[in-house]
Amino acid sequence: MDASVRAEAYVDLTAIRSNVELLRERAGDAEVMAIVKADGYGHGLVQSARAALEGGASWLGVSTVDEALALRDTGITEPRILSWLAVPGERWGDALAAGVDVAAYSTWQLAEIAEAAASRATRARVHLKVDTGLGRGGAPLREWPALVDAALAAEAEGTVTVVGVWSHLACADEPGHPSVARQLAAFREAVAFAERVGLRPEVRHLANSAGLLAVPDSHFDLVRAGLAIYGLSPIPSVASSAELGLTPAMTLRARVALVKRVPAGEGVSYGHRYVTDRETTLALVPLGYADGVPRSASNVGPVLIGGRRRTIAGTVCMDQFVVDVGDDPIAEGEEVVLFGPGTSGEPTAQDWAEATGTISYEIVTRLGARVPRHYGGERSS
């Protein structure tokens, strides 16, 4: 870590490439879509996308049209990019002009997409989403026939090509959960209906990272790998990252800003939720909830300082938190590791998730813009 840096998120792009290579093997005959939404789960949108493609991903997935256009604007002209979250009046025309696949959850969305395609004298590449039981995005099963009929009409008019039918699993991270079998059956039924009435989608996709690793029957033609490409386990109750052969790509670290000796009975940080029980040394770390360190990490967040794991002392503040380092000779400028791969004794993002009552997805994606991302393992071309 550079001596002039206050804090950084170091991202190992070699790890992302290797994780994708492993996931390609686990996917069997299915292609891999690398999900790089939310700034690559906090790892960097473009950098993560390029590393995933180098690892063998053949699709990219994002939530918003803006994310898709940002990828195209940096020169990623291939492969296919799917954008799936939209509101009325979305930038459909810009998406189509950039060669972005879009999703339709409803007949009104499909009508907007078709209108944008007609105005540009082109065909939109559309993935129809059916809600098989997640209860989130996608057409409810009772509305699926109407969406399929509208798609057939748009294909006949020359404004749309249905290239995908897809859905999303609710409980794939809980292997054996009864909803998984129900969703698989509903998805197969929805696909069969669409094909029976005349649609010919190129790809059927249902599996997320958890489905890819734990539900082989969900692979179909394409799997959408998100968390796992960044080396974090999507099924932590079943297997850790190391047990899955995945390497966490991000290390969050900072440098101690101040150390000071304090007496017993000293209250620490807002609310004095931590009080020293002896004379001790406090180390100030310049990261806080504005940087993405959850306030719920107060008194429980694990860190590595001076070769030892320790716990945050007191309340996490907007810009900083404190660690009680006892009598150890910690100095200003010394490195503090909040989380990383775990191979050198440091906590992992999963450790942080368990300590704060959340999931590793949130730990990495919530990092703020004040934390610079530095990259290793970049290829020269």
C-alpha positions as CSV (number, residue, x, y, z in Angstrom):
1,M,0.0,0.0,0.0
2,D,1.4,3.4,-1.0
3,A,2.6,5.5,1.9
4,S,0.6,8.5,0.7
5,V,-2.7,6.6,0.5
6,R,-5.3,7.1,3.3
7,A,-7.3,4.1,2.3
8,E,-7.9,1.9,-0.8
9,A,-9.8,-1.0,-2.2
10,Y,-7.2,-3.2,-3.9
11,V,-8.8,-5.4,-6.6
12,D,-6.9,-8.4,-8.0
13,L,-8.1,-8.8,-11.6
14,T,-6.2,-12.1,-11.9
15,A,-8.6,-13.4,-9.3
16,I,-11.6,-12.3,-11.3
17,R,-10.2,-14.0,-14.4
18,S,-9.5,-17.2,-12.5
19,N,-12.9,-17.3,-10.8
20,V,-14.6,-16.9,-14.2
21,E,-12.5,-19.7,-15.6
22,L,-13.6,-22.0,-12.8
23,L,-17.2,-21.0,-13.2
24,R,-17.1,-21.8,-16.9
25,E,-16.1,-25.3,-16.0
26,R,-18.8,-25.6,-13.4
27,A,-21.4,-24.3,-15.9
28,G,-20.9,-27.3,-18.3
29,D,-22.4,-26.6,-21.7
30,A,-24.0,-23.3,-20.6
31,E,-22.5,-20.0,-21.5
32,V,-21.5,-17.6,-18.7
33,M,-22.9,-14.0,-18.3
34,A,-20.7,-12.0,-16.0
35,I,-22.8,-9.6,-13.9
36,V,-21.0,-6.3,-13.5
37,K,-23.9,-4.1,-12.2
38,A,-23.4,-1.7,-9.3
39,D,-19.9,-0.8,-10.4
40,G,-18.9,-4.4,-10.7
41,Y,-20.2,-5.1,-7.1
42,G,-17.9,-2.3,-6.0
43,H,-14.9,-3.7,-7.8
44,G,-15.1,-1.4,-10.8
45,L,-17.5,-1.7,-13.8
46,V,-15.1,-1.6,-16.7
47,Q,-12.1,-3.3,-15.1
48,S,-14.3,-6.2,-13.8
49,A,-16.0,-6.6,-17.2
50,R,-12.7,-6.8,-19.1
51,A,-11.2,-9.3,-16.6
52,A,-14.4,-11.4,-16.8
53,L,-14.2,-11.5,-20.6
54,E,-10.6,-12.4,-20.4
55,G,-11.6,-15.3,-18.1
56,G,-14.1,-16.6,-20.7
57,A,-17.4,-14.9,-20.0
58,S,-19.4,-14.6,-23.3
59,W,-22.1,-12.2,-22.0
60,L,-22.2,-9.2,-19.7
61,G,-25.1,-8.3,-17.5
62,V,-26.1,-5.0,-15.9
63,S,-29.1,-3.6,-14.2
64,T,-29.5,-0.3,-16.0
65,V,-29.2,1.1,-19.5
66,D,-26.8,3.7,-18.2
67,E,-24.4,0.9,-17.0
68,A,-24.6,-0.8,-20.4
69,L,-23.9,2.4,-22.2
70,A,-20.9,3.1,-19.9
71,L,-19.5,-0.2,-21.0
72,R,-20.0,0.5,-24.7
73,D,-18.5,4.0,-24.3
74,T,-15.2,2.5,-23.1
75,G,-14.8,0.4,-26.2
76,I,-16.4,-2.9,-25.1
77,T,-18.2,-3.6,-28.4
78,E,-18.5,-7.3,-27.8
79,P,-20.0,-9.5,-26.4
80,R,-23.7,-9.1,-25.9
81,I,-24.8,-6.9,-22.9
82,L,-28.1,-7.4,-21.2
83,S,-29.8,-4.6,-19.3
84,W,-32.9,-5.6,-17.3
85,L,-34.2,-2.8,-15.0
86,A,-36.2,0.0,-16.5
87,V,-38.9,2.5,-15.8
88,P,-41.5,4.1,-18.2
89,G,-39.7,6.4,-20.7
90,E,-36.4,4.5,-20.4
91,R,-33.6,5.3,-22.9
92,W,-34.6,2.5,-25.1
93,G,-33.4,4.2,-28.3
94,D,-29.9,4.8,-26.9
95,A,-29.7,1.1,-25.7
96,L,-30.7,-0.2,-29.2
97,A,-28.3,2.1,-30.9
98,A,-25.5,0.7,-28.8
99,G,-26.4,-2.9,-29.5
100,V,-27.7,-3.6,-26.0
101,D,-30.1,-6.4,-25.3
102,V,-33.0,-5.3,-23.1
103,A,-35.5,-7.1,-20.9
104,A,-39.3,-6.8,-21.0
105,Y,-41.3,-7.7,-17.9
106,S,-44.7,-6.4,-19.1
107,T,-46.7,-5.6,-22.2
108,W,-46.2,-1.8,-21.6
109,Q,-42.4,-2.2,-21.5
110,L,-42.5,-4.3,-24.7
111,A,-44.6,-1.7,-26.4
112,E,-42.1,1.1,-25.5
113,I,-39.3,-1.0,-26.7
114,A,-41.0,-1.8,-30.0
115,E,-41.9,1.9,-30.5
116,A,-38.2,2.8,-30.0
117,A,-37.1,0.1,-32.5
118,A,-39.7,1.3,-35.1
119,S,-38.5,4.9,-34.8
120,R,-35.0,3.7,-35.6
121,A,-36.0,1.2,-38.2
122,T,-34.3,-1.6,-36.3
123,R,-35.2,-4.7,-34.3
124,A,-34.7,-4.8,-30.6
125,R,-33.1,-7.9,-29.0
126,V,-35.5,-8.7,-26.1
127,H,-35.3,-11.1,-23.2
128,L,-38.8,-11.8,-21.8
129,K,-38.8,-12.3,-18.0
130,V,-41.3,-14.4,-16.2
131,D,-41.8,-14.3,-12.5
132,T,-41.6,-18.0,-11.5
133,G,-41.8,-17.3,-7.7
134,L,-39.3,-14.7,-6.6
135,G,-42.1,-12.1,-6.5
136,R,-40.0,-9.3,-7.9
137,G,-39.4,-8.4,-11.5
138,G,-41.0,-10.3,-14.4
139,A,-44.4,-11.1,-15.7
140,P,-46.6,-13.0,-13.2
141,L,-47.5,-16.5,-14.6
142,R,-51.1,-15.4,-15.2
143,E,-49.8,-12.5,-17.4
144,W,-47.2,-14.6,-19.2
145,P,-49.4,-15.6,-22.1
146,A,-50.3,-11.9,-22.8
147,L,-46.7,-10.9,-22.8
148,V,-45.8,-13.8,-25.1
149,D,-48.6,-12.9,-27.5
150,A,-47.5,-9.3,-27.6
151,A,-43.9,-10.4,-28.3
152,L,-45.1,-12.6,-31.2
153,A,-47.0,-9.6,-32.6
154,A,-44.0,-7.4,-32.3
155,E,-41.8,-10.0,-34.0
156,A,-44.4,-10.1,-36.9
157,E,-44.2,-6.3,-37.2
158,G,-40.4,-6.5,-37.4
159,T,-39.6,-4.4,-34.3
160,V,-38.6,-7.1,-31.9
161,T,-36.6,-10.4,-31.8
162,V,-37.1,-12.4,-28.7
163,V,-33.6,-13.8,-28.0
164,G,-34.1,-14.9,-24.4
165,V,-36.6,-16.2,-21.9
166,W,-35.5,-15.9,-18.3
167,S,-36.3,-15.8,-14.6
168,H,-34.5,-15.6,-11.3
169,L,-34.3,-18.0,-8.3
170,A,-35.3,-16.9,-4.9
171,C,-33.6,-19.5,-2.6
172,A,-30.8,-21.1,-4.7
173,D,-28.5,-20.3,-1.8
174,E,-30.5,-22.8,0.3
175,P,-30.0,-26.1,-1.6
176,G,-33.1,-28.3,-1.1
177,H,-35.4,-25.4,-0.5
178,P,-38.8,-26.4,-1.9
179,S,-39.2,-23.2,-3.9
180,V,-36.2,-24.2,-6.1
181,A,-38.0,-27.2,-7.6
182,R,-41.2,-25.2,-7.9
183,Q,-39.4,-22.4,-9.8
184,L,-37.7,-24.9,-12.1
185,A,-41.0,-26.5,-13.0
186,A,-42.7,-23.1,-13.5
187,F,-39.8,-21.9,-15.7
188,R,-39.9,-25.0,-17.9
189,E,-43.6,-24.6,-18.3
190,A,-43.2,-20.9,-19.2
191,V,-40.5,-21.7,-21.8
192,A,-42.6,-24.6,-23.2
193,F,-45.6,-22.4,-23.6
194,A,-43.6,-19.7,-25.4
195,E,-42.1,-22.2,-27.8
196,R,-45.3,-24.0,-28.4
197,V,-47.0,-20.8,-29.6
198,G,-44.1,-19.8,-31.9
199,L,-41.3,-18.1,-30.0
200,R,-37.7,-19.4,-30.7
201,P,-35.4,-17.9,-28.0
202,E,-31.7,-18.3,-28.4
203,V,-31.1,-18.6,-24.7
204,R,-33.0,-19.7,-21.6
205,H,-31.5,-18.5,-18.4
206,L,-32.4,-18.9,-14.8
207,A,-29.3,-19.6,-12.6
208,N,-27.5,-16.9,-10.6
209,S,-24.2,-17.7,-8.9
210,A,-25.9,-19.9,-6.3
211,G,-27.9,-21.7,-8.9
212,L,-24.7,-22.2,-11.0
213,L,-22.9,-23.8,-8.1
214,A,-25.6,-25.6,-6.2
215,V,-28.5,-26.3,-8.7
216,P,-27.1,-27.9,-11.9
217,D,-30.6,-28.4,-13.3
218,S,-31.0,-24.6,-13.4
219,H,-28.1,-24.0,-15.9
220,F,-30.1,-24.2,-19.2
221,D,-28.3,-22.3,-22.0
222,L,-26.8,-19.4,-20.0
223,V,-25.9,-18.8,-16.3
224,R,-25.7,-15.4,-14.7
225,A,-22.6,-15.3,-12.4
226,G,-22.5,-12.3,-10.2
227,L,-21.0,-12.6,-6.6
228,A,-19.0,-15.6,-7.5
229,I,-16.9,-13.9,-10.2
230,Y,-15.6,-11.6,-7.4
231,G,-14.6,-14.7,-5.4
232,L,-17.2,-14.5,-2.7
233,S,-19.3,-17.6,-1.8
234,P,-23.0,-17.2,-2.8
235,I,-23.8,-20.3,-0.6
236,P,-21.8,-19.5,2.6
237,S,-23.9,-21.8,4.7
238,V,-22.8,-24.7,2.5
239,A,-19.3,-23.8,1.4
240,S,-16.8,-21.0,1.8
241,S,-15.0,-19.3,-1.1
242,A,-11.9,-21.4,-0.5
243,E,-14.0,-24.6,-0.5
244,L,-15.5,-23.6,-3.8
245,G,-12.1,-22.8,-5.3
246,L,-12.9,-19.1,-5.5
247,T,-10.5,-16.3,-4.7
248,P,-11.9,-13.0,-3.2
249,A,-10.7,-10.2,-5.5
250,M,-11.0,-7.2,-3.1
251,T,-8.9,-6.2,-0.2
252,L,-10.0,-3.1,1.8
253,R,-7.2,-1.4,3.7
254,A,-6.3,1.8,5.3
255,R,-3.5,3.4,7.3
256,V,-3.6,4.3,11.0
257,A,-4.1,8.1,11.3
258,L,-3.3,8.5,15.0
259,V,-2.4,6.5,18.1
260,K,-2.7,7.6,21.6
261,R,-2.4,6.2,25.1
262,V,-5.5,6.5,27.3
263,P,-6.3,5.5,30.9
264,A,-8.7,2.9,32.1
265,G,-12.3,4.2,32.1
266,E,-11.9,6.2,28.9
267,G,-15.1,6.4,26.8
268,V,-14.5,5.9,23.1
269,S,-16.4,7.5,20.2
270,Y,-20.0,8.6,20.0
271,G,-22.2,7.5,22.9
272,H,-19.3,5.9,24.7
273,R,-20.5,2.5,23.7
274,Y,-17.0,1.3,24.4
275,V,-15.1,2.1,27.6
276,T,-11.5,1.0,28.2
277,D,-11.0,-1.4,31.1
278,R,-7.3,-0.7,31.5
279,E,-4.6,1.7,30.3
280,T,-4.4,1.0,26.6
281,T,-3.5,2.4,23.2
282,L,-6.2,3.5,20.7
283,A,-5.6,3.6,17.0
284,L,-7.7,5.8,14.7
285,V,-8.6,4.4,11.3
286,P,-9.7,6.9,8.6
287,L,-12.7,5.0,7.2
288,G,-16.3,5.4,8.2
289,Y,-19.9,4.9,7.1
290,A,-19.5,7.5,4.4
291,D,-16.9,5.2,2.9
292,G,-19.1,2.1,3.2
293,V,-18.1,0.8,6.6
294,P,-21.4,-0.1,8.1
295,R,-22.3,1.6,11.4
296,S,-23.6,-1.8,12.5
297,A,-19.9,-2.7,12.7
298,S,-19.7,-0.7,15.9
299,N,-18.0,-2.9,18.6
300,V,-18.1,-6.0,16.3
301,G,-16.3,-5.2,13.0
302,P,-13.1,-7.3,12.6
303,V,-9.8,-5.8,11.4
304,L,-6.1,-6.9,11.1
305,I,-3.6,-4.5,12.6
306,G,0.0,-5.4,13.6
307,G,-0.4,-9.0,12.6
308,R,-3.4,-9.6,14.9
309,R,-7.1,-9.6,14.5
310,R,-8.9,-7.0,16.5
311,T,-12.4,-5.6,16.8
312,I,-13.6,-2.0,16.3
313,A,-14.0,-0.2,19.6
314,G,-17.1,1.9,19.9
315,T,-19.3,3.6,17.3
316,V,-18.3,3.7,13.7
317,C,-18.4,7.4,12.6
318,M,-18.9,9.0,9.3
319,D,-15.2,9.2,8.5
320,Q,-13.4,7.1,11.1
321,F,-13.4,4.4,13.7
322,V,-11.2,3.4,16.6
323,V,-9.5,0.1,17.5
324,D,-8.2,-0.7,20.9
325,V,-4.7,-2.2,20.3
326,G,-3.7,-2.7,23.9
327,D,0.0,-2.5,24.6
328,D,1.1,-3.4,21.1
329,P,3.5,-1.0,19.4
330,I,1.2,0.3,16.7
331,A,2.4,3.4,14.9
332,E,0.8,6.1,12.7
333,G,0.9,5.0,9.0
334,E,0.7,1.3,9.8
335,E,-1.6,-0.7,7.6
336,V,-5.0,-1.8,8.7
337,V,-6.8,-4.5,6.7
338,L,-10.6,-4.6,7.1
339,F,-11.1,-7.6,4.7
340,G,-9.4,-9.5,2.0
341,P,-9.0,-13.1,0.7
342,G,-8.2,-14.3,4.3
343,T,-5.0,-16.0,3.3
344,S,-2.8,-13.8,5.6
345,G,-5.0,-13.9,8.6
346,E,-7.1,-11.0,7.7
347,P,-10.9,-11.0,8.0
348,T,-13.0,-11.7,4.9
349,A,-16.0,-9.9,3.5
350,Q,-18.0,-12.9,4.7
351,D,-16.6,-12.4,8.2
352,W,-17.8,-8.8,8.1
353,A,-21.2,-9.9,6.8
354,E,-21.6,-12.3,9.7
355,A,-20.4,-9.8,12.3
356,T,-22.9,-7.1,11.1
357,G,-25.9,-9.3,10.2
358,T,-25.9,-8.8,6.5
359,I,-24.5,-10.5,3.3
360,S,-21.1,-10.2,1.6
361,Y,-22.8,-8.6,-1.4
362,E,-23.6,-5.6,0.7
363,I,-20.2,-5.3,2.3
364,V,-18.4,-5.0,-1.1
365,T,-20.9,-3.0,-3.0
366,R,-21.5,-0.3,-0.4
367,L,-17.9,1.1,-0.6
368,G,-18.1,4.8,-1.3
369,A,-16.5,6.9,-4.0
370,R,-13.9,8.3,-1.5
371,V,-12.2,4.9,-1.4
372,P,-10.0,4.7,-4.5
373,R,-9.9,1.4,-6.3
374,H,-6.4,0.3,-7.2
375,Y,-5.9,-2.7,-9.5
376,G,-3.4,-5.5,-9.9
377,G,-3.1,-8.2,-12.5
378,E,-4.0,-6.0,-15.4
379,R,-3.1,-7.2,-18.8
380,S,-1.0,-5.0,-21.1
381,S,-3.4,-5.6,-24.0
